[in-house]
Protein backbone atom coordinates (compact mmCIF):
# COMPACT_ATOMS: atom_id res chain seq x y z
CA UNK A 1 0.00 0.00 0.00
CA UNK A 2 1.18 3.51 -0.83
CA UNK A 3 1.27 5.75 2.26
CA UNK A 4 0.85 9.40 1.27
CA UNK A 5 -0.28 12.17 3.60
CA UNK A 6 -2.74 14.45 1.82
CA UNK A 7 -4.92 17.47 2.50
CA UNK A 8 -8.35 18.04 0.88
CA UNK A 9 -8.91 21.31 -1.00
CA UNK A 10 -12.10 22.63 -2.63
CA UNK A 11 -11.10 22.90 -6.29
CA UNK A 12 -13.95 24.70 -8.08
CA UNK A 13 -16.89 27.02 -7.71
CA UNK A 14 -20.06 25.57 -6.19
CA UNK A 15 -23.15 24.63 -8.21
CA UNK A 16 -26.70 23.84 -7.07
CA UNK A 17 -27.72 20.19 -7.46
CA UNK A 18 -31.26 20.43 -6.04
CA UNK A 19 -33.83 23.01 -4.93
CA UNK A 20 -36.45 23.13 -2.17
CA UNK A 21 -39.56 21.40 -3.54
CA UNK A 22 -43.18 22.39 -3.07
CA UNK A 23 -44.59 19.78 -0.67
CA UNK A 24 -48.17 20.94 -1.10
CA UNK A 25 -50.21 20.16 2.01
CA UNK A 26 -47.05 18.92 3.74
CA UNK A 27 -45.31 22.30 3.52
CA UNK A 28 -44.35 23.54 6.97
CA UNK A 29 -46.03 26.52 8.65
CA UNK A 30 -42.89 28.67 8.35
CA UNK A 31 -41.02 28.52 5.00
CA UNK A 32 -37.93 30.03 6.64
CA UNK A 33 -37.71 27.04 8.97
CA UNK A 34 -38.26 24.38 6.31
CA UNK A 35 -34.73 23.18 5.53
CA UNK A 36 -33.01 20.65 3.27
CA UNK A 37 -30.40 19.10 5.56
CA UNK A 38 -28.46 15.80 5.77
CA UNK A 39 -28.39 13.92 2.47
CA UNK A 40 -26.87 11.05 0.50
CA UNK A 41 -25.88 10.25 -3.09
CA UNK A 42 -25.71 6.98 -5.02
CA UNK A 43 -25.27 6.03 -8.68
CA UNK A 44 -28.09 3.64 -9.50
CA UNK A 45 -27.92 0.56 -11.70
CA UNK A 46 -29.47 2.54 -14.59
CA UNK A 47 -26.53 4.99 -14.54
CA UNK A 48 -28.57 7.83 -13.03
CA UNK A 49 -27.50 9.68 -9.92
CA UNK A 50 -29.92 9.56 -6.99
CA UNK A 51 -30.01 12.10 -4.16
CA UNK A 52 -32.13 11.76 -1.04
CA UNK A 53 -32.24 14.48 1.59
CA UNK A 54 -33.99 15.00 4.89
CA UNK A 55 -36.34 17.98 4.88
CA UNK A 56 -37.10 19.32 8.35
CA UNK A 57 -39.77 21.80 9.41
CA UNK A 58 -42.54 20.23 7.29
CA UNK A 59 -46.13 19.91 8.45
CA UNK A 60 -45.42 16.39 9.76
CA UNK A 61 -41.85 16.77 10.97
CA UNK A 62 -38.94 15.26 9.01
CA UNK A 63 -39.23 13.29 5.78
CA UNK A 64 -37.06 12.13 2.87
CA UNK A 65 -37.32 13.76 -0.57
CA UNK A 66 -35.51 12.55 -3.69
CA UNK A 67 -33.99 13.90 -6.89
CA UNK A 68 -32.40 12.20 -9.90
CA UNK A 69 -29.86 13.48 -12.43
CA UNK A 70 -27.55 12.44 -15.25
CA UNK A 71 -24.39 14.20 -14.14
CA UNK A 72 -22.76 15.30 -10.90
CA UNK A 73 -21.63 18.45 -12.68
CA UNK A 74 -25.02 19.60 -13.97
CA UNK A 75 -28.06 20.66 -11.98
CA UNK A 76 -30.57 21.19 -10.60
CA UNK A 77 -31.75 17.59 -10.88
CA UNK A 78 -35.31 16.43 -11.49
CA UNK A 79 -37.43 15.92 -8.36
CA UNK A 80 -38.57 12.37 -7.63
CA UNK A 81 -40.92 13.34 -4.81
CA UNK A 82 -41.28 12.16 -1.24
CA UNK A 83 -39.41 8.86 -1.04
CA UNK A 84 -39.85 7.91 2.62
CA UNK A 85 -41.66 8.92 5.80
CA UNK A 86 -41.34 7.47 9.28
CA UNK A 87 -43.49 4.38 9.88
CA UNK A 88 -44.73 3.54 13.38
CA UNK A 89 -45.30 -0.14 12.50
CA UNK A 90 -41.57 -0.41 11.79
CA UNK A 91 -40.64 1.06 15.15
CA UNK A 92 -39.92 4.54 13.84
CA UNK A 93 -40.93 7.81 15.50
CA UNK A 94 -44.20 9.30 14.26
CA UNK A 95 -45.32 11.21 17.38
CA UNK A 96 -45.38 14.02 18.30
CA UNK A 97 -43.62 14.57 14.95
CA UNK A 98 -42.31 12.18 12.33
CA UNK A 99 -38.57 11.59 12.67
CA UNK A 100 -36.47 10.08 9.93
CA UNK A 101 -33.06 11.51 9.15
CA UNK A 102 -29.67 11.54 7.44
CA UNK A 103 -29.89 9.03 4.56
CA UNK A 104 -26.51 7.52 3.64
CA UNK A 105 -26.11 5.27 0.60
CA UNK A 106 -23.57 2.54 -0.05
CA UNK A 107 -23.19 -0.34 -2.49
CA UNK A 108 -21.76 -3.60 -1.19
CA UNK A 109 -21.48 -6.81 -3.23
CA UNK A 110 -23.93 -5.65 -5.88
CA UNK A 111 -26.68 -4.57 -3.46
CA UNK A 112 -27.64 -1.04 -2.49
CA UNK A 113 -28.06 0.10 1.11
CA UNK A 114 -29.60 3.21 2.65
CA UNK A 115 -28.71 3.76 6.31
CA UNK A 116 -30.70 6.36 8.26
CA UNK A 117 -31.82 7.11 11.82
CA UNK A 118 -35.14 6.95 13.59
CA UNK A 119 -36.77 4.96 16.40
CA UNK A 120 -39.47 5.38 19.01
CA UNK A 121 -38.96 6.28 22.68
CA UNK A 122 -37.99 2.69 23.55
CA UNK A 123 -35.10 2.53 21.12
CA UNK A 124 -33.41 4.98 18.78
CA UNK A 125 -30.55 4.28 16.41
CA UNK A 126 -29.56 3.39 12.87
CA UNK A 127 -32.11 1.85 10.51
CA UNK A 128 -31.75 0.23 7.10
CA UNK A 129 -33.39 0.07 3.67
CA UNK A 130 -32.07 -2.02 0.77
CA UNK A 131 -32.48 -2.00 -3.01
CA UNK A 132 -31.56 -4.09 -6.02
CA UNK A 133 -31.56 -1.18 -8.49
CA UNK A 134 -30.42 1.80 -6.39
CA UNK A 135 -33.68 3.68 -7.02
CA UNK A 136 -36.44 1.80 -5.20
CA UNK A 137 -35.78 0.97 -1.55
CA UNK A 138 -37.61 -1.16 1.02
CA UNK A 139 -37.01 -1.42 4.75
CA UNK A 140 -35.02 -4.43 5.91
CA UNK A 141 -36.86 -5.56 9.03
CA UNK A 142 -35.31 -7.42 11.94
CA UNK A 143 -36.84 -10.34 13.86
CA UNK A 144 -39.05 -7.92 15.78
CA UNK A 145 -40.44 -6.48 12.54
CA UNK A 146 -38.54 -3.22 13.00
CA UNK A 147 -36.24 -1.35 10.67
CA UNK A 148 -33.66 -0.91 13.44
CA UNK A 149 -30.21 -2.17 12.43
CA UNK A 150 -27.96 -0.79 15.21
CA UNK A 151 -29.81 0.21 18.39
CA UNK A 152 -28.49 3.05 20.55
CA UNK A 153 -26.18 4.35 17.84
CA UNK A 154 -27.35 7.93 17.62
CA UNK A 155 -27.76 9.62 14.26
CA UNK A 156 -26.03 10.72 11.05
CA UNK A 157 -24.62 7.29 10.19
CA UNK A 158 -22.18 6.49 7.40
CA UNK A 159 -20.80 3.02 6.67
CA UNK A 160 -17.40 2.24 5.19
CA UNK A 161 -15.98 -1.19 4.34
CA UNK A 162 -12.37 -1.56 5.47
CA UNK A 163 -10.89 -4.92 4.57
CA UNK A 164 -13.53 -7.52 5.43
CA UNK A 165 -15.25 -5.41 8.10
CA UNK A 166 -17.94 -2.75 7.96
CA UNK A 167 -17.38 0.41 10.01
CA UNK A 168 -20.52 2.34 10.99
CA UNK A 169 -19.70 5.88 12.15
CA UNK A 170 -22.41 7.98 13.79
CA UNK A 171 -23.05 10.96 16.05
CA UNK A 172 -24.02 10.80 19.71
CA UNK A 173 -25.54 13.83 21.45
CA UNK A 174 -26.13 13.72 25.18
CA UNK A 175 -26.27 15.82 28.32
CA UNK A 176 -24.60 14.74 31.56
CA UNK A 177 -26.41 14.70 34.90
CA UNK A 178 -24.73 17.97 35.84
CA UNK A 179 -26.16 19.63 32.74
CA UNK A 180 -23.01 19.74 30.61
CA UNK A 181 -23.76 19.03 26.92
CA UNK A 182 -21.62 16.53 25.01
CA UNK A 183 -21.32 15.47 21.37
CA UNK A 184 -18.96 12.89 19.90
CA UNK A 185 -18.46 10.45 17.02
CA UNK A 186 -18.55 6.71 17.58
CA UNK A 187 -17.89 3.64 15.43
CA UNK A 188 -19.23 0.10 15.59
CA UNK A 189 -17.97 -2.74 13.38
CA UNK A 190 -19.52 -5.80 11.79
CA UNK A 191 -18.55 -8.69 9.53
CA UNK A 192 -22.04 -9.26 8.12
CA UNK A 193 -24.03 -6.00 8.51
CA UNK A 194 -26.19 -7.80 11.09
CA UNK A 195 -24.21 -8.31 14.30
CA UNK A 196 -22.37 -5.22 15.54
CA UNK A 197 -19.61 -4.62 18.05
CA UNK A 198 -19.74 -2.37 21.08
CA UNK A 199 -18.98 1.27 20.30
CA UNK A 200 -15.67 3.14 20.34
CA UNK A 201 -15.51 6.94 20.65
CA UNK A 202 -13.31 8.09 17.76
CA UNK A 203 -13.56 11.90 17.92
CA UNK A 204 -14.61 14.44 20.51
CA UNK A 205 -13.83 17.95 21.67
CA UNK A 206 -11.03 20.12 20.34
CA UNK A 207 -11.59 23.39 18.54
CA UNK A 208 -14.73 22.00 16.89
CA UNK A 209 -16.40 22.20 20.31
CA UNK A 210 -17.92 19.93 22.93
CA UNK A 211 -21.66 20.62 22.76
CA UNK A 212 -24.41 18.31 21.54
CA UNK A 213 -24.09 19.60 17.94
CA UNK A 214 -20.28 19.79 17.82
CA UNK A 215 -19.61 16.42 16.17
CA UNK A 216 -22.28 15.94 13.53
CA UNK A 217 -22.50 14.23 10.12
CA UNK A 218 -19.25 12.22 10.29
CA UNK A 219 -17.85 11.09 6.94
CA UNK A 220 -14.70 8.98 6.63
CA UNK A 221 -12.59 8.63 3.47
CA UNK A 222 -9.85 6.01 3.09
CA UNK A 223 -7.03 7.18 0.82
CA UNK A 224 -3.43 6.00 0.31
CA UNK A 225 -3.09 4.36 3.71
CA UNK A 226 -4.78 7.11 5.73
CA UNK A 227 -8.30 7.75 7.00
CA UNK A 228 -9.87 11.22 6.85
CA UNK A 229 -12.75 12.13 9.17
CA UNK A 230 -14.93 15.06 8.08
CA UNK A 231 -16.72 16.23 11.25
CA UNK A 232 -19.28 19.05 11.19
CA UNK A 233 -20.14 21.50 13.96
CA UNK A 234 -23.44 23.36 14.21
CA UNK A 235 -21.81 25.57 16.81
CA UNK A 236 -19.77 27.47 14.21
CA UNK A 237 -21.07 25.86 10.97
CA UNK A 238 -17.63 24.63 9.97
CA UNK A 239 -16.42 21.17 8.97
CA UNK A 240 -13.14 19.95 10.45
CA UNK A 241 -10.98 17.27 8.83
CA UNK A 242 -8.81 14.89 10.85
CA UNK A 243 -6.25 12.46 9.36
CA UNK A 244 -5.29 9.20 11.04
CA UNK A 245 -3.72 5.83 10.30
CA UNK A 246 -6.22 4.29 12.75
CA UNK A 247 -9.94 4.30 11.82
CA UNK A 248 -10.76 3.94 15.54
CA UNK A 249 -9.00 7.14 16.61
CA UNK A 250 -9.12 10.69 15.22
CA UNK A 251 -8.42 12.44 18.52
CA UNK A 252 -10.23 12.75 21.83
CA UNK A 253 -9.89 16.34 23.08
CA UNK A 254 -6.81 16.37 20.86
CA UNK A 255 -6.39 18.31 17.59
CA UNK A 256 -2.96 16.97 16.67
CA UNK A 257 -4.55 15.12 13.70
CA UNK A 258 -6.51 18.16 12.49
CA UNK A 259 -5.44 19.13 8.96
CA UNK A 260 -8.19 21.28 7.42
CA UNK A 261 -11.28 23.40 8.06
CA UNK A 262 -14.08 24.17 5.59
CA UNK A 263 -16.84 26.76 6.01
CA UNK A 264 -19.48 24.23 4.97
CA UNK A 265 -21.95 21.94 6.75
CA UNK A 266 -22.63 18.18 6.69
CA UNK A 267 -20.63 17.34 3.54
CA UNK A 268 -20.78 14.04 1.67
CA UNK A 269 -17.71 13.00 -0.34
CA UNK A 270 -18.25 11.36 -3.74
CA UNK A 271 -15.56 9.65 -5.84
CA UNK A 272 -16.44 8.97 -9.47
CA UNK A 273 -14.26 8.40 -12.54
CA UNK A 274 -11.15 9.58 -10.71
CA UNK A 275 -12.73 12.84 -9.53
CA UNK A 276 -13.74 13.67 -5.95
CA UNK A 277 -16.71 15.93 -5.15
CA UNK A 278 -17.88 17.50 -1.89
CA UNK A 279 -21.40 18.66 -0.96
CA UNK A 280 -22.69 21.46 1.26
CA UNK A 281 -26.05 22.31 2.81
CA UNK A 282 -25.43 25.92 1.75
CA UNK A 283 -28.47 28.05 2.66
CA UNK A 284 -30.63 25.02 3.58
CA UNK A 285 -32.68 25.59 0.41
CA UNK A 286 -30.78 23.23 -1.89
CA UNK A 287 -27.64 21.08 -1.83
CA UNK A 288 -24.51 22.36 -3.59
CA UNK A 289 -21.55 20.44 -5.02
CA UNK A 290 -17.94 21.37 -5.80
CA UNK A 291 -14.89 19.48 -6.98
CA UNK A 292 -12.48 18.28 -4.30
CA UNK A 293 -8.74 17.91 -4.83
CA UNK A 294 -6.24 16.07 -2.63
CA UNK A 295 -2.84 17.78 -2.29
CA UNK A 296 0.19 15.98 -0.97
CA UNK A 297 0.91 17.34 2.49
CA UNK A 298 4.48 18.66 2.71
CA UNK A 299 3.69 20.93 5.65
CA UNK A 300 6.52 21.06 8.17
CA UNK A 301 4.51 22.87 10.86
CA UNK A 302 4.26 21.36 14.31
CA UNK A 303 0.78 20.12 15.32
CA UNK A 304 0.32 23.19 17.53
CA UNK A 305 1.33 25.57 14.73
CA UNK A 306 -0.93 23.74 12.27
CA UNK A 307 -3.90 24.06 14.64
CA UNK A 308 -3.20 27.77 15.10
CA UNK A 309 -3.07 28.25 11.32
CA UNK A 310 -6.36 26.40 10.79
CA UNK A 311 -8.01 28.24 13.66
CA UNK A 312 -7.03 31.61 12.22
CA UNK A 313 -8.12 30.76 8.67
Buried (B, 14 or more C-beta within 10 A) or exposed (E): EEEEBBBBEBBEEBBBBBBBBEBEEBBBEEEEEBBBBBBBBBBBBEEBBBBBBBBBBBBBBBBBBBBBBEEBBEBBBEBBEBBBBBBEEBBBBBEEBBBBBBBBBBBEEEEBBBBBBBBBEEEBBBBBBBBEEBBEBEBBBBEEEBBBBBBBBBBBBBBBBEEEEBBBBBBBBEEEEEEEBBBBBBBBBBEEBEEBBEBBBBBBBBBBBBBBBBBBBBBBBEBEEBBBBBBBBBBBEBBBBBBBEEBEBBBEEBBEBBBBBBEBBBBBBBEEEEEBBBBBBBEBBBBBBBBBBBEEBEEEEEEEEBBEEBEEE
